[in-house]
Amino acid sequence: MQIRNVNLNDTDNFIDMQLRLDRETDFMMYEPGERKTDRDRVENLLRSAEDGGNLLLVLEDKDKLWGFLSAQRGNPNRIHHSAYIVTGICKDYRRMGIGKAFFQELDKWAVLNRIKRLELTVICANEAAVNLYEKSGFVKEGIKKNSMLVNGQLTDEFYMAKLME
């Protein structure tokens, strides 16, 4: 099992992992079967990480991908110092320290790339993720009320951020 930077050879495996995550949890953006498996879109995402502008870490085990952490840097000059974080770990790999390891690598990348602000949103009921983010230095900045409709229920999200020194 290893955490590593993504590469273009991971495209199909990355799509499979995203579809698996959609089926396994209600805490991701897409419902099962909703995600478009546009290979070009995924290749562009992977290429933007390979080129160094953004970060995309993956968890690989047994020749498959089981988790990821993405940090997408702001493009305009006024927000180029910030990055938006998305992460997901498949259920069989949770509670093994992988999230903590992802966020330690994120911090290293942020320092090297002069990122001053890391930000994310998380469903308020996702207590495990909120705890991970808080242990990683993120703080709640607000609540995004009724931001998602999950299983027919309106759900709130926390806005969270970490300011880097």
BELPE-V676608 format. One record per residue. N is the residue number from 1. RES is the residue in one small letter. SS is DSSP state (H for helix, E for strand, L for the rest). PHI is phi as a letter, one per 20 degrees, with the letter a starting at -180 (none if undefined). Layout:
# BELPE-V676608
n | res | ss | phi
N | RES | SS | PHI
N | RES | SS | PHI
This chain:
# BELPE-V676608
n | res | ss | phi
1 | m | L | none
2 | q | E | b
3 | i | E | d
4 | r | E | b
5 | n | E | f
6 | v | L | f
7 | n | L | b
8 | l | H | f
9 | n | H | f
10 | d | H | e
11 | t | H | g
12 | d | H | f
13 | n | H | f
14 | f | H | f
15 | i | H | f
16 | d | H | g
17 | m | H | f
18 | q | H | f
19 | l | H | f
20 | r | H | f
21 | l | H | f
22 | d | H | g
23 | r | H | f
24 | e | H | e
25 | t | L | b
26 | d | L | e
27 | f | L | e
28 | m | L | e
29 | m | L | f
30 | y | L | e
31 | e | L | e
32 | p | L | g
33 | g | L | n
34 | e | L | e
35 | r | L | f
36 | k | L | e
37 | t | L | e
38 | d | L | f
39 | r | H | g
40 | d | H | f
41 | r | H | f
42 | v | H | f
43 | e | H | f
44 | n | H | f
45 | l | H | f
46 | l | H | f
47 | r | H | f
48 | s | H | f
49 | a | H | e
50 | e | H | f
51 | d | L | f
52 | g | L | n
53 | g | L | f
54 | n | L | c
55 | l | E | d
56 | l | E | b
57 | l | E | e
58 | v | E | c
59 | l | E | d
60 | e | E | d
61 | d | E | b
62 | k | L | l
63 | d | L | m
64 | k | E | c
65 | l | E | e
66 | w | E | c
67 | g | E | a
68 | f | E | b
69 | l | E | c
70 | s | E | d
71 | a | E | c
72 | q | E | d
73 | r | E | f
74 | g | L | f
75 | n | L | e
76 | p | L | f
77 | n | H | g
78 | r | H | f
79 | i | H | c
80 | h | L | f
81 | h | L | e
82 | s | E | c
83 | a | E | b
84 | y | E | e
85 | i | E | d
86 | v | E | c
87 | t | E | b
88 | g | E | b
89 | i | E | c
90 | c | L | f
91 | k | H | g
92 | d | H | f
93 | y | H | d
94 | r | L | e
95 | r | L | m
96 | m | L | c
97 | g | L | n
98 | i | H | f
99 | g | H | g
100 | k | H | g
101 | a | H | f
102 | f | H | g
103 | f | H | f
104 | q | H | f
105 | e | H | f
106 | l | H | g
107 | d | H | f
108 | k | H | f
109 | w | H | f
110 | a | H | f
111 | v | H | f
112 | l | H | f
113 | n | L | d
114 | r | L | l
115 | i | L | e
116 | k | L | d
117 | r | E | b
118 | l | E | d
119 | e | E | b
120 | l | E | a
121 | t | E | c
122 | v | E | b
123 | i | E | g
124 | c | L | g
125 | a | L | f
126 | n | L | e
127 | e | H | f
128 | a | H | f
129 | a | H | f
130 | v | H | g
131 | n | H | f
132 | l | H | g
133 | y | H | f
134 | e | H | f
135 | k | H | f
136 | s | L | e
137 | g | L | o
138 | f | L | e
139 | v | E | c
140 | k | E | f
141 | e | E | d
142 | g | E | r
143 | i | E | c
144 | k | E | e
145 | k | E | f
146 | n | E | l
147 | s | E | f
148 | m | E | c
149 | l | E | d
150 | v | E | d
151 | n | L | l
152 | g | L | n
153 | q | E | d
154 | l | E | f
155 | t | E | c
156 | d | E | e
157 | e | E | c
158 | f | E | e
159 | y | E | e
160 | m | E | c
161 | a | E | b
162 | k | E | c
163 | l | E | e
164 | m | L | e
165 | e | L | e
